[in-house]
Amino acid sequence: MENTTANEVPKPKGKVRWIICALLFFAATVNYIDRQVIGILKPSLAEEFKWTESDYAWIVFSFQTAYAIGLLFIGSLMDKIGTKKGFSLSVFVWSIGALLHAWAVPIGAAVIGIVSAVFGWQAGSWTLGASVVGFIIARFILGIGEAGNFPASIKTVAEWFPKKERALATGIFNSGTNIGALATPLAVPWIALVWGWYEAFIITGVIGFIWLIFWVLLYRTPEQHPSITKEEYDYIQSDLEEPQPKIPWAKLLPHRQTWAFAIGKFLTDPIWWVYLFWLPDFLNKQYGLDLKTFGIPIAVIYIIADGGSIGGGWISGFFIKRGWTINKSRKTAMLICALAVIPIVIASMTSSLWLSVILIGIAAAAHQGWSANIFTTASDMFPKQAVGSVVGIGGMAGAVGGMFISKLVGWILDATGSYVPIFIMAATAYLVALAIIHLLAPKLEPAKID
């Protein structure tokens, strides 16, 4: 595999690859709707069930732990059974987990009762209540399923797009996360206020099963798709690597390229988790907004973020088309994104709601632009047969980072009640990550795998 742009093959008339990209876009949308519902409902749920910040941190920790465990095997599973079957299994599991949130309290009570009976424990000795235990279980199942979304999507992009379009395709499907994050604060509060938080989890959980029908009916690999033209197929294959056998993790872990990707994810993924799970709480504590009023500010933040997702992928593609190397193009785009996050520190200090919203929106947009490019570096440095596994390793590293930050944020908020230290971490994480990536992969050269 060469670290160059795709061979100059004219763009084809066929657009099947963009239909596939649209499916990935909607999967990312559903993915983020399901994972964000609890963040939107957190102020209300915490008041109803008397959660502390540490209680909520355990619930978030459960999701991220499951996400990390899932990524231990989901990437290699995608490589072995293919994206159609693997993605289908993933969405099925996470949709079941999303639905179970509606019955979290009776599930938690049942588990406490069973475990107490089996081990002879007193139910009153549990430090976590039934609601916390139930949500921990539901979040764990959700996390296991959602672990498959990005490995499957990145592998699909590597199968369906030449290198020069991968960053753009990744940015487009990744922008679905922003649409999900945008739709959730607008729809979920209304559903919860009209019907209740139970129905909010049920309605959002069903959406995944609807997407699954379209995926099963429409998805095929380029070699098997009945609607693809020869011109589009040749364009997709214009920089095809020579076929290679499946590559086990044992052969990937020794490579510095793997660690460059993984450390970059470890340091920056947790920042997005903070936005996703604590942003409604920040607006509630800092500006007194609640379920009825924080929908529009959160929506504005994710509208801004959506532009960053597509723009970040477009920037590196623009540089590549101007003759820049993939290495220079990706890292320049990532540097621009890293610098754009720094002003978020002001957002934690200002008394102006809308200044805070704009600064957080810019930081979220920068994260999405960063994400589009760091994901694409996996396919820049590794053959297609290994991309799913490498993305799985990196995603696991990001989830482990999220585990740490969930407990850290809970501890900071319980101890100080201030988001300033949290936003300072966000402001510096990307520059540190980029420096490490450049140190480990100075040219984004392909890994030499025996």
Secondary structure, 3 states (H helix, E strand, C coil): CCCCCCCCCCCCCCCHHHHHHHHHHHHHHHHHHHHHHHHHHHHHHHHHHCCCHHHHHHHHHHHHHHHHHHHHHHHHHHHHHCHHHHHHHHHHHHHHHHHHHHHHHHHHHHHHHHHHHHHCCCHHHCCCCHHHHHHHHHHHHHHHHHCCHHHHHHHHHHHHCCHHHHHHHHHHHHHHHHHHHHHHHHHHHHHHHHCCHHHHHHHHHHHHHHHHHHHHHHCCCCCCCCCCCHHHHHHHHHHCCCCCCCCCHHHHCCCHHHHHHHHHHHHHHHHHHHHHHHHHHHHHHHHCCCCCCCHHHHHHHHHHHHHHHHHHHHHHHHHHHCCCCHHHHHHHHHHHHHHHHCCHHHHCCCCCHHHHHHHHHHHHHHHHHHHHHHHHHHHHHCCHHHHHHHHHHHHHHHHHHHHHHHHHHHHHHHHHCCCHHHHHHHHHHHHHHHHHHHHHCCCCCCCCCC
